[in-house]
Amino acid sequence: MALCEQIRRLRRQRGLTQEEVARALGVTAPTVSKWERGTTLPDLGLLAPLARLLGTDANGLLAFQQEMDRQALADFAARLVQTAAADGVPAALALARTQRQQFPRSGALALTLALNLEGLLAMQAQEPAAADQAWLEELYHQAADSQDEAVAAQARAMLFGKAMASQEYDQAQQLLDRLPDRPLYHKEQMAAQLALARQDNAQAGRLLESQLLEQVSAVQTTLLTLMELAAREGRQADLAHLAQRAQAVGEDFQLSAYTVWVVRMEQACLTKDRDQGLAALEGLLAALEEPWPQGSSPFRRYLARESLDLHTMRGGILRELADPENQVYDFLRDDPRFQALVGKGT
């Protein structure tokens, strides 16, 4: 249980009122009430006398639940999104910090907070304050040291991506060395087999379609990387063929038009083709307004109600396009059509 619940439970076990606890510790009853509601935490100097008053020691008092279960994490992630939508990202950050105080050693919570807060900041095209950025980085590092191997691996993978982006290749290698090899089993596939055996068609369909979309995305990502390699080696014919196949994958599996325009944009950036780049940019921004295909696709029969809101990605994409330090789009910046498209998108 959380520290607030531990204090309340032990106080009641001792038959003490909040007023009696407050008098014994030299604080006010509302202060004790805030401790038990999780609004604030006791000062460090009060932990030992509070523990003695409640018939335990500091270790016993602090021996509260260090992890949140999967459902609690999902519920809190949804609460973060709702808070950001209603009151802004700063309010979501404040809520996250309060929750972290309750579970300071939970690797799963650290990872959940870091991923969701970064996503919220990106979707709303907001740059975090330096202190918040440092805290998010700290959360990833805490999660990377988690005893939960799955949590630690995901956090290290995220840190690997950040190290690559900042060209800190030695750090990236260290993180890579700490990642586990691919497991010999596929848990989601096994879960789908189990659902099929139980004749739970809906669950099996959701699992299988989710796996398929993940695998298709992985194929596209690999093709994009091969395109970059072909461009680096000057193999223009291979680059064109790889781009064609990457587009075909998205079309064949009826993905969003956005995924196809991303391929065309990448090809234009690699070849420095201004006209193609502007056409791709126009198509990409328009695709952000289109809903993810649903209902009629045999590849999303069971995931039909799970829609990817591409519109929420627009802010982060526009910020990337407008960033003068991002040299990828330098070949487009002096064209008034580029400025018009980026300005129209905002």
Secondary structure by P-SEA (a helix, b strand, c coil): ccaaaaaaaaaaaacccaaaaaaaacccaaaaaaaaaccccccccaaaaaaaaacccccccccccccccaaaaaaaaaaaaaaaacccaaaaaaaaaaaaaaccccaaaaaaaaaaaaaaaaaacccccaaaaaaaaaaaaaaaacccaaaaaaaaaaaaaaaaaacaaaaaaaaaaaccccccccaaaaaaaaaaaacaaaaaaaaaaaaaaaaaaaaaaaaaaaaaaaaaacaaaaaaaaaaaaaaaaaaacccaaaaaaaaaaaaaaaccaaaaaaaaaaaaaaaacccccccccccccccccccccccaaaaaaaaaacccccccccccccaaaaaaaaaac
